[in-house]
Every structure is written in C-alpha cells, then in structure tokens.
C-alpha cells in the first residue's frame, strides 16, 4: 500500500528505526500502529529492511539508520 500516495517517502536525519517510524507517523498518522505492536515490537506480518538488511537481525526498532540509508517496509506475503 502506498503511503500518502507516494511510493517513496523521505525522512530527515538518522537515529534508530524507531525514530524514523516516529517521524513518519507524525507525517502519516496511524502508520506506526500498523507496523508496531502495543508492546513496542514490529508486527510479525511486516518485513522491514535497512539497506536490504532485515532489521530483525539488526536490533529491530533499535537498528541504526543513517542519513542516506534506504528503509523498505513490506507486508509479509502468505498463502495456503
């Protein structure tokens, strides 16, 4: 699903993935709730990558994001 009609959204600065999601949630209210559980973990059905690296192996929401990095947010695909 596109966010705000955009396929690419730029977030200022760096910090952690959590910081980036907070920034994006201010621009697109409700986005973070779709990605993060109430106890502060990424939903299982969402895959997030920083420069093509799965954040689950980088500290999840504490993964470092530097200016110029690419954060990709993808819904998990399942079938049966």
N, C-alpha and C positions, 0 to 999 in steps of 0.2 A: 504494500500500500504506500502510495506517495504521501509525504508529509507536507501539508500546506501547498499541494500541487507541485512540489519540487522533487526531483529525483536526487538532487544533491543539495545539502544544506551545510553552510559553513558555520563553525562555532569558533569564537575567539579564544586565543591563548591555548594553554595546555593545562596540566594538572593531572587529575585522575579521570578514568572513565565516568565515575560518579559525578565529578564536576561538570563534565561535558553534558551528561544527561540532565543535570540540574539546569544548565544554561539553555539547552534545547527545550526543556519543559516550560521555562519562562516564555519562550517564543511560541511554543505549541502546547498550551495547557492540556494535561492529560496524557501526554506522551510517556512520561516516566512510569505512570501507573500501568501502562500497557506492557512495560518492559521489566519492571522490578516488583517483586512481591512485597507484601506488607512488612515482612521481617527483613527487608533490605537485600534480597538476593535476586539475581536475574531469573526470570521465569524460565522453566525448562524448555518451553517451546520457542524460545528466542535464541538465535545464534548471533553473537557479537564478535567482531574481529577488529583488531588494530593492526593496520598494515598487513592484512591477511593472516595474522596470528590469532588463534582462538583465545579470548580473554579468560576462559576458564583455567587456562594454564599460565596466566599472567597475573593472577590476583583478582580476577573478576572485576568488581566495581573499583578496586584499588589499583587496577592496571594503569600504568603511566601513559599519558597521552601528551605528546609534544606538539608544538605548533608545526603545522605542515603534515602531520600524520593523517591517515585516512581511517575513519571508523565506519565499518559496514555493519548494518543492523538488518538481519534477515530472519523471517519467520521459518521455523522448522517445518519440513515437509514430511508428512507421514501418509501412509495409505494401508489399505488392507483389504 
